[in-house]
Amino acid sequence: MIRCTFAAAALAVVSTANADLVIDSALGTTLDVSHSVGSGDLTSYMVIDFGATGGDSVAFSYSWSGPTMATSNDMIEAIVAAGFLSWEYTDYSFGRAVDNFSYGDMTGDANFFWGLSLGDVVDPGVEWVGSPVGLSDNLLSNNSLEGWYNGFNEDYSTIPPALPLVPAPGVMTALMLVAGQSRRRRPNC
């Protein structure tokens, strides 16, 4: 009994150690990252929600090495350079603005504009706020989460993106192992 419980707990720790950003540790829910780019000891996450134009949300991760300061613009440029995303933008004197994103057969509507929200994982869930700065000035930090939604609320506040989520395989495996051990066998008569 102790052996099986320990094995299940060890499997859960190993599996979640390699998982994407954990959104709800009790349920084992993580961000479903479609593509990862870059290398280094720091990682940030970005979600682009195409829901306003009938599409889905897609998540990316971007890694870099400190002490270099990376920005949202750096992350998008790296994802675009890897061929996973296309974008249109306009450079202004105050910085760069996103005009549109495209991913596979999903494309936003440039007339809706794109809003940037910054997420704080509070486990369970994410608390979102509209970014006070643009993508050229938004500094990334380890495990930071940002989201893009194609449109705004009536008061021009940003709309947080829907997150693509998956259950962590380690947690599900641990639950199945523990549940399997809790069944009692009937003696043969």
NUGU-264586 format. One record per residue: x, y, z of N, C-alpha, C, O in turn; residue in one letter. Coordinates in steps of 0.05 Angstrom, whole numbers, padded with zeros to 5 digits, always signed. Layout:
<pts>
XYZXYZXYZXYZA...
</pts>
This chain:
<pts>
+00016-00024+00000+00000+00000+00000+00017+00025+00000+00013+00043-00016M+00036+00027+00018+00054+00050+00019+00070+00052-00007+00074+00074-00018I+00078+00030-00017+00094+00029-00042+00078+00040-00065+00089+00056-00081R+00053+00033-00069+00036+00043-00091+00030+00072-00087+00030+00087-00107C+00024+00081-00063+00018+00109-00057+00043+00126-00063+00041+00147-00076T+00067+00117-00055+00091+00131-00061+00097+00132-00090+00105+00153-00101F+00092+00110-00104+00097+00109-00133+00078+00129-00147+00086+00143-00166A+00053+00130-00139+00034+00149-00151+00042+00177-00145+00041+00194-00163A+00050+00183-00121+00059+00210-00114+00084+00218-00130+00086+00240-00139A+00103+00200-00132+00127+00205-00147+00121+00210-00176+00133+00228-00188A+00103+00194-00188+00096+00197-00216+00083+00225-00220+00088+00238-00240L+00066+00233-00201+00052+00259-00203+00073+00282-00203+00070+00301-00218A+00093+00280-00185+00113+00301-00183+00130+00302-00209+00135+00323-00219V+00138+00279-00219+00155+00278-00243+00139+00289-00267+00150+00305-00283V+00114+00281-00270+00098+00290-00293+00092+00319-00293+00093+00332-00313S+00086+00330-00269+00079+00359-00268+00104+00376-00269+00103+00399-00276T+00127+00364-00262+00152+00380-00264+00158+00388-00293+00170+00408-00298A+00150+00371-00312+00155+00377-00340+00131+00389-00354+00131+00393-00378N+00110+00395-00339+00085+00405-00351+00088+00435-00358+00107+00448-00350A+00068+00444-00372+00067+00473-00379+00057+00488-00354+00056+00477-00332D+00051+00513-00357+00042+00530-00335+00018+00519-00321-00003+00515-00334L+00020+00513-00295-00002+00502-00280-00022+00524-00273-00015+00545-00262V-00048+00520-00280-00069+00539-00275-00085+00532-00250-00094+00549-00236I-00089+00506-00246-00103+00496-00223-00090+00470-00213-00094+00449-00225D-00074+00472-00192-00059+00449-00183-00078+00427-00171-00071+00403-00173S-00100+00435-00159-00118+00415-00148-00131+00397-00169-00134+00373-00165A-00137+00409-00192-00149+00394-00214-00128+00384-00234-00133+00368-00251L-00103+00394-00230-00082+00386-00248-00084+00399-00276-00075+00387-00296G-00096+00422-00277-00101+00435-00303-00077+00453-00310-00067+00469-00294T-00067+00450-00335-00045+00466-00344-00052+00480-00370-00071+00473-00384T-00037+00501-00376-00040+00515-00402-00031+00496-00424-00010+00484-00423L-00048+00493-00445-00042+00476-00467-00025+00491-00487-00036+00504-00505D+00001+00489-00485+00020+00504-00502+00024+00489-00528+00033+00467-00529V+00017+00503-00550+00019+00491-00577+00047+00491-00587+00056+00472-00600S+00062+00513-00582+00089+00515-00592+00107+00530-00572+00098+00549-00559H+00131+00521-00570+00151+00533-00553+00175+00542-00570+00184+00528-00588S+00185+00566-00564+00208+00576-00578+00229+00587-00558+00222+00593-00535V+00253+00590-00568+00275+00601-00552+00287+00580-00534+00279+00557-00534G+00307+00590-00519+00320+00572-00499+00331+00590-00477+00336+00614-00481S+00333+00578-00453+00343+00593-00431+00329+00585-00405+00311+00568-00405G+00336+00598-00383+00326+00591-00357+00300+00606-00349+00289+00601-00328D+00291+00624-00366+00266+00639-00361+00246+00633-00383+00253+00631-00406L+00220+00631-00375+00199+00625-00394+00175+00642-00389+00166+00645-00366T+00163+00653-00410+00138+00668-00408+00118+00655-00427+00126+00640-00446S+00093+00660-00423+00071+00647-00438+00053+00669-00451+00049+00690-00439Y+00043+00663-00474+00025+00681-00489+00002+00665-00500+00006+00644-00512M-00022+00676-00497-00047+00664-00508-00059+00684-00527-00061+00708-00521V-00066+00674-00551-00080+00691-00571-00107+00678-00575-00109+00655-00583I-00128+00694-00570-00156+00684-00571-00169+00695-00596-00174+00719-00599D-00175+00677-00615-00189+00683-00640-00219+00680-00638-00233+00678-00658F-00230+00679-00613-00258+00674-00609-00276+00695-00622-00298+00688-00630G-00267+00720-00624-00284+00741-00636-00289+00736-00666-00308+00747-00677A-00272+00720-00679-00276+00715-00707-00282+00685-00712-00277+00675-00734T-00292+00671-00691-00300+00644-00694-00278+00623-00691-00282+00599-00697G-00255+00631-00682-00232+00613-00678-00229+00604-00649-00246+00608-00633G-00207+00592-00644-00200+00582-00618-00177+00598-00606-00167+00617-00618D-00170+00591-00581-00147+00603-00569-00123+00585-00573-00125+00561-00574S-00100+00597-00575-00075+00582-00579-00054+00594-00560-00053+00619-00556V-00038+00577-00547-00018+00586-00528+00010+00579-00538+00015+00559-00551A+00029+00597-00531+00057+00594-00538+00074+00598-00513+00065+00611-00494F+00098+00587-00513+00117+00594-00492+00143+00604-00505+00150+00596-00527S+00156+00622-00491+00180+00635-00501+00201+00634-00479+00195+00643-00456Y+00224+00623-00484+00246+00621-00465+00269+00638-00473+00275+00641-00497S+00283+00649-00453+00306+00666-00457+00324+00664-00432+00315+00654-00412W+00348+00674-00434+00366+00673-00411+00368+00701-00398+00370+00721-00412S+00368+00701-00372+00372+00726-00357+00402+00731-00356+00417+00713-00361G+00410+00755-00350+00395+00778-00340+00383+00796-00363+00373+00818-00358P+00383+00786-00387+00371+00801-00409+00342+00806-00404+00327+00788-00395T+00332+00830-00409+00304+00837-00405+00290+00832-00432+00297+00845-00452M+00270+00815-00432+00255+00810-00456+00228+00824-00454+00217+00829-00433A+00217+00831-00478+00191+00845-00479+00171+00827-00494+00178+00807-00506T+00146+00835-00492+00125+00821-00507+00132+00821-00537+00127+00802-00551S+00143+00844-00547+00151+00845-00575+00172+00824-00581+00170+00812-00603N+00191+00820-00564+00212+00800-00568+00199+00772-00570+00207+00756-00588D+00180+00766-00553+00167+00740-00554+00152+00736-00580+00154+00715-00593M+00136+00756-00588+00121+00754-00613+00140+00750-00637+00136+00734-00654I+00161+00766-00638+00181+00765-00660+00193+00737-00661+00197+00726-00683E+00199+00724-00638+00211+00698-00638+00192+00677-00648+00199+00658-00663A+00166+00679-00640+00146+00660-00649+00141+00663-00679+00137+00643-00693I+00140+00688-00689+00137+00693-00717+00161+00682-00733+00158+00669-00754V+00185+00687-00723+00209+00678-00737+00211+00647-00738+00222+00636-00757A+00199+00634-00719+00198+00604-00719+00177+00594-00738+00175+00569-00743A+00160+00611-00749+00140+00603-00769+00114+00594-00757+00097+00583-00772G+00109+00598-00731+00085+00589-00719+00062+00609-00719+00039+00602-00714F+00068+00634-00725+00048+00656-00724+00055+00677-00744+00078+00681-00751L+00034+00691-00754+00038+00714-00771+00025+00738-00757+00006+00735-00742S+00036+00762-00762+00024+00785-00751+00028+00810-00768+00047+00811-00784W+00011+00829-00765+00013+00855-00777+00014+00875-00755+00001+00872-00735E+00031+00896-00758+00034+00915-00737+00040+00943-00749+00047+00945-00773Y+00037+00963-00733+00044+00990-00741+00063+01001-00720+00058+00999-00696T+00085+01014-00729+00103+01027-00711+00096+01056-00708+00093+01070-00728D+00092+01065-00684+00087+01093-00677+00110+01104-00662+00128+01090-00655Y+00110+01130-00658+00132+01143-00643+00133+01132-00614+00154+01132-00602S+00110+01123-00603+00109+01113-00576+00113+01083-00574+00115+01072-00551F+00115+01069-00596+00119+01040-00596+00103+01026-00617+00092+01039-00635G+00103+01001-00616+00090+00984-00636+00062+00976-00627+00057+00971-00603R+00044+00974-00646+00016+00966-00640+00009+00942-00659+00016+00943-00682A-00004+00922-00648-00013+00899-00663-00037+00907-00680-00057+00917-00669V-00036+00902-00706-00059+00906-00723-00075+00880-00726-00100+00880-00726D-00061+00857-00728-00075+00832-00731-00055+00808-00727-00031+00811-00731N-00067+00786-00719-00053+00760-00717-00066+00740-00735-00090+00741-00740F-00050+00721-00745-00060+00697-00759-00045+00673-00750-00021+00673-00746S-00060+00651-00746-00049+00626-00738-00064+00604-00753-00087+00600-00749Y-00050+00590-00771-00062+00570-00787-00085+00582-00803-00081+00602-00818G-00109+00571-00801-00132+00582-00815-00148+00602-00799-00169+00611-00807D-00137+00610-00776-00150+00630-00759-00137+00657-00762-00113+00660-00761M-00154+00677-00768-00145+00705-00771-00164+00723-00756-00188+00720-00757T-00152+00743-00743-00169+00763-00729-00180+00783-00749-00176+00780-00773G-00195+00802-00738-00206+00824-00754-00192+00849-00746-00195+00859-00723D-00177+00861-00764-00161+00885-00758-00179+00908-00749-00170+00926-00736A-00205+00908-00757-00223+00929-00749-00231+00927-00719-00240+00947-00708N-00227+00904-00706-00234+00901-00678-00211+00911-00660-00216+00917-00636F-00187+00913-00670-00163+00918-00654-00157+00895-00636-00174+00878-00631F-00133+00894-00625-00125+00873-00607-00118+00885-00580-00103+00905-00579W-00128+00874-00559-00123+00884-00532-00104+00864-00517-00108+00840-00519G-00085+00876-00502-00066+00860-00487-00074+00860-00458-00077+00881-00445L-00077+00836-00447-00082+00832-00418-00059+00817-00406-00046+00801-00418S-00054+00824-00381-00032+00811-00366-00045+00793-00344-00062+00802-00329L-00036+00768-00343-00048+00749-00325-00030+00742-00301-00006+00741-00304G-00043+00739-00278-00029+00730-00254-00042+00704-00246-00066+00703-00238D-00027+00683-00247-00037+00656-00239-00040+00656-00209-00020+00659-00195V-00065+00653-00200-00070+00653-00171-00076+00625-00160-00080+00622-00136V-00078+00605-00176-00082+00577-00170-00104+00574-00148-00098+00575-00125D-00128+00569-00156-00137+00562-00183-00145+00587-00199-00156+00606-00189P-00138+00586-00224-00146+00607-00243-00126+00628-00248-00103+00627-00239G-00135+00648-00263-00118+00671-00271-00134+00697-00266-00157+00698-00273V-00121+00716-00254-00132+00743-00252-00120+00760-00274-00096+00762-00277E-00137+00773-00289-00129+00789-00313-00132+00818-00308-00151+00827-00295W-00113+00834-00318-00115+00863-00318-00106+00873-00346-00090+00860-00359V-00117+00895-00355-00108+00907-00380-00080+00917-00376-00073+00929-00356G-00064+00913-00397-00036+00922-00395-00034+00953-00395-00047+00966-00412S-00019+00964-00377-00016+00994-00376+00003+01004-00397+00006+01028-00401P+00018+00986-00410+00038+00993-00430+00034+00976-00455+00019+00956-00454V+00046+00984-00477+00044+00968-00501+00065+00946-00503+00081+00942-00484G+00063+00931-00524+00080+00907-00526+00110+00914-00528+00127+00897-00521L+00117+00938-00537+00145+00945-00538+00157+00950-00510+00181+00947-00506S+00140+00958-00491+00149+00965-00465+00142+00945-00443+00151+00947-00420D+00125+00925-00450+00118+00905-00430+00140+00886-00425+00147+00870-00443N+00152+00887-00402+00175+00869-00395+00164+00842-00385+00146+00840-00369L+00176+00821-00396+00169+00794-00388+00184+00786-00363+00206+00796-00358L+00173+00767-00348+00187+00755-00325+00181+00725-00326+00164+00716-00341S+00196+00711-00310+00193+00682-00310+00165+00674-00302+00154+00684-00282N+00152+00657-00318+00125+00647-00315+00104+00668-00318+00081+00665-00309N+00111+00691-00330+00090+00711-00335+00071+00701-00357+00079+00684-00374S+00047+00711-00356+00026+00703-00375+00013+00728-00387+00005+00746-00372L+00012+00729-00413-00002+00751-00426-00022+00740-00446-00018+00718-00457E-00043+00755-00451-00064+00746-00469-00073+00767-00488-00075+00791-00480G-00080+00760-00512-00089+00778-00532-00118+00770-00540-00123+00746-00545W-00136+00789-00541-00163+00784-00550-00169+00804-00572-00162+00828-00570Y-00183+00796-00592-00190+00812-00616-00215+00828-00610-00237+00820-00619N-00213+00850-00596-00235+00867-00590-00233+00878-00561-00216+00870-00546G-00252+00896-00554-00253+00908-00528-00281+00909-00518-00300+00905-00534F-00285+00913-00492-00311+00918-00481-00322+00945-00489-00307+00961-00501N-00347+00951-00484-00359+00977-00491-00344+01000-00478-00344+01022-00490E-00333+00996-00454-00318+01018-00441-00289+01018-00449-00273+01032-00436D-00282+01003-00469-00255+01001-00481-00235+00987-00463-00211+00988-00467Y-00245+00972-00443-00227+00956-00427-00221+00930-00442-00237+00922-00459S-00199+00918-00435-00191+00893-00450-00209+00870-00442-00219+00869-00419T-00212+00851-00460-00226+00826-00455-00205+00805-00451-00189+00800-00468I-00205+00791-00427-00185+00770-00423-00190+00747-00443-00213+00741-00450P-00169+00734-00451-00172+00711-00470-00182+00686-00456-00179+00683-00431P-00195+00669-00471-00201+00642-00461-00176+00626-00462-00160+00628-00482A-00171+00611-00442-00146+00595-00441-00150+00567-00452-00169+00554-00445L-00132+00558-00469-00133+00530-00477-00120+00513-00454-00097+00517-00448P-00136+00496-00442-00127+00481-00419-00128+00451-00423-00144+00441-00439L-00110+00437-00410-00111+00407-00409-00106+00398-00381-00092+00411-00366V-00117+00374-00373-00110+00363-00347-00082+00353-00348-00073+00341-00368P-00068+00356-00326-00040+00346-00324-00041+00316-00323-00055+00304-00306A-00025+00302-00341-00026+00273-00341-00016+00260-00315-00026+00239-00308P+00002+00272-00302+00012+00261-00277-00009+00260-00255-00010+00240-00241G-00025+00280-00253-00046+00280-00233-00067+00259-00239-00076+00245-00221V-00075+00257-00265-00095+00237-00272-00084+00209-00267-00099+00192-00258M-00059+00204-00274-00047+00178-00269-00047+00172-00239-00053+00149-00231T-00039+00191-00223-00038+00187-00194-00065+00180-00183-00068+00163-00166A-00086+00195-00192-00113+00190-00182-00122+00162-00190-00135+00148-00174L-00116+00153-00214-00124+00127-00223-00110+00105-00207-00122+00085-00200M-00084+00109-00201-00069+00089-00186-00080+00087-00157-00083+00065-00147L-00085+00110-00145-00095+00110-00118-00123+00098-00117-00130+00082-00099V-00140+00105-00136-00168+00094-00137-00167+00064-00142-00184+00050-00130A-00149+00055-00157-00147+00026-00162-00139+00010-00137-00147-00012-00134G-00123+00023-00120-00114+00009-00095-00135+00010-00074-00134-00006-00055Q-00155+00028-00076-00175+00030-00055-00197+00009-00057-00212+00006-00038S-00198-00005-00079-00218-00026-00081-00210-00050-00065-00187-00059-00065R-00229-00062-00051-00224-00085-00035-00232-00110-00051-00252-00110-00066R-00217-00130-00048-00223-00155-00061-00240-00173-00043-00236-00174-00019R-00259-00186-00055-00276-00204-00040-00262-00231-00039-00249-00240-00058R-00264-00244-00016-00251-00271-00014-00266-00290-00032-00291-00289-00035P-00251-00308-00044-00264-00329-00060-00277-00350-00042-00265-00359-00022N-00301-00358-00048-00315-00378-00032-00317-00404-00047-00328-00423-00036C
</pts>
